[in-house]
Amino acid sequence: MSGPPRLIRRFRDERGGAIVEFHLLGLLLLVPVVYVLLATLEVQRSSYGVTQAVREAGRLYVTTGDEAAARTAASVALRDQGLGLGDVSLTFSCTANPCFQPGAEITVTASTDVAVPFVPDLLAGTVNAHIPVSATHTAVVDRYRELP
């Protein structure tokens, strides 16, 4: 006998099948992992930008007492991370009246919503397509500083 018939040999021959399965499963698993990675990096970038913005705004406010300059500092920190001050709500509050006096605590709070990548605007209202990000920083006006 020369072996199994030709038809049976044809079904047993699976050369090249493993590489096709590897690529197919690789794509099916890689695409969701890359999407989750992109979404996580977008939230982390925004979180870092908001945190840096409130820190810089608080530091400049207790140094100069000028809220406009503090907002400008926050805007620069946000632009470094690709965000704009229009996307972020920035609020200042203090423990003393007037705010800028020795020993007063100035609290700067910023919050924004980060859009999940690749979600169309049509679906943005129906699914949770925004992740809220906020940061708070409290700075103290130097107790021994000379005020203007």
C-alpha positions in Angstrom: 0.0 0.0 0.0 1.1 3.5 -0.7 -0.5 5.1 2.3 -3.9 6.8 2.9 -5.9 8.1 0.0 -5.1 11.5 -1.4 -8.3 13.1 0.0 -7.4 12.1 3.6 -3.8 13.3 3.2 -5.2 16.7 2.0 -7.2 17.2 5.2 -4.3 16.2 7.4 -2.0 18.7 5.8 -2.4 21.9 7.8 0.8 23.6 6.8 0.5 27.4 7.3 -2.6 27.2 9.5 -0.8 28.1 12.7 0.6 31.4 11.3 -2.9 32.5 10.2 -4.4 31.6 13.5 -1.5 33.5 15.3 -2.1 36.7 13.3 -5.9 36.5 13.6 -5.8 36.0 17.4 -3.0 38.6 17.7 -5.2 41.2 16.0 -8.3 40.3 18.0 -6.4 40.7 21.2 -4.1 43.5 20.3 -6.7 46.0 19.1 -8.6 46.2 22.5 -5.3 46.3 24.4 -4.2 49.3 22.3 -7.5 51.0 22.7 -7.4 50.6 26.5 -3.9 51.9 26.5 -4.8 55.0 24.5 -7.8 55.8 26.8 -5.6 55.3 29.9 -2.9 57.6 28.5 -5.4 60.3 27.6 -6.8 60.3 31.1 -3.3 60.3 32.7 -2.2 63.2 30.5 -5.2 65.2 31.5 -4.8 64.3 35.1 -1.2 65.4 35.1 -2.1 68.6 33.3 -4.8 69.5 35.7 -2.6 68.7 38.7 0.2 70.8 37.4 -2.1 73.7 36.6 -3.5 74.0 40.1 -0.1 73.7 41.6 1.4 76.5 39.4 -1.7 78.7 39.9 -1.6 78.3 43.7 2.1 79.0 43.8 1.8 82.1 41.7 -1.2 83.4 43.5 0.4 83.3 47.0 3.5 84.9 45.5 1.9 87.8 43.7 -1.7 88.0 44.8 -2.8 88.4 41.2 -5.6 85.9 40.1 -5.1 86.8 36.4 -1.4 85.9 36.6 -2.3 82.7 38.3 -4.8 81.8 35.6 -2.2 82.5 33.0 0.2 80.1 34.8 -2.5 77.5 34.9 -3.1 78.0 31.2 0.6 77.5 30.4 0.7 74.3 32.4 -2.4 73.0 30.7 -1.1 73.8 27.2 2.0 71.8 28.0 -0.3 68.8 28.2 -2.4 69.6 25.2 -5.4 71.0 27.2 -6.9 74.5 27.1 -8.1 76.7 29.9 -11.5 76.8 28.2 -11.8 73.0 28.8 -11.0 73.3 32.5 -13.0 75.0 35.2 -10.6 76.8 37.6 -11.8 78.2 41.0 -10.0 80.0 43.8 -11.1 80.1 47.4 -9.4 81.4 50.5 -9.7 81.2 54.3 -9.3 84.9 55.0 -10.9 88.2 53.8 -9.1 89.8 52.0 -7.6 86.7 50.4 -4.1 87.9 50.0 -2.8 88.4 53.6 -0.1 86.7 55.6 -1.1 83.2 56.7 -4.1 82.9 54.4 -4.7 79.6 52.7 -5.6 79.7 49.0 -7.2 76.7 47.6 -7.2 76.2 43.8 -9.5 73.6 42.3 -9.6 72.5 38.6 -11.9 70.0 37.0 -12.5 68.8 33.5 -14.1 65.9 31.6 -11.8 63.8 29.5 -13.4 62.4 26.3 -12.8 58.7 25.7 -10.9 58.4 22.4 -12.7 57.4 19.2 -16.2 57.6 20.6 -18.3 59.5 18.0 -20.3 62.6 19.2 -23.5 60.8 18.3 -22.8 58.2 21.0 -21.2 60.5 23.5 -24.5 61.3 25.1 -25.7 57.8 25.4 -22.6 56.0 26.8 -20.2 57.1 29.5 -17.8 58.8 27.0 -16.4 61.3 29.5 -14.2 60.6 32.5 -14.2 63.4 35.2 -10.7 64.5 36.3 -10.1 67.1 39.1 -7.3 68.3 41.3 -7.0 70.6 44.3 -4.0 72.4 45.7 -3.8 74.5 48.8 -1.0 77.1 49.2 -0.3 79.4 52.1 0.6 83.0 51.8 3.9 83.4 53.6 3.3 84.6 57.2 6.3 86.9 57.3 5.9 88.5 53.9 5.5 92.2 53.3 2.3 93.0 51.6 1.9 95.8 49.0 
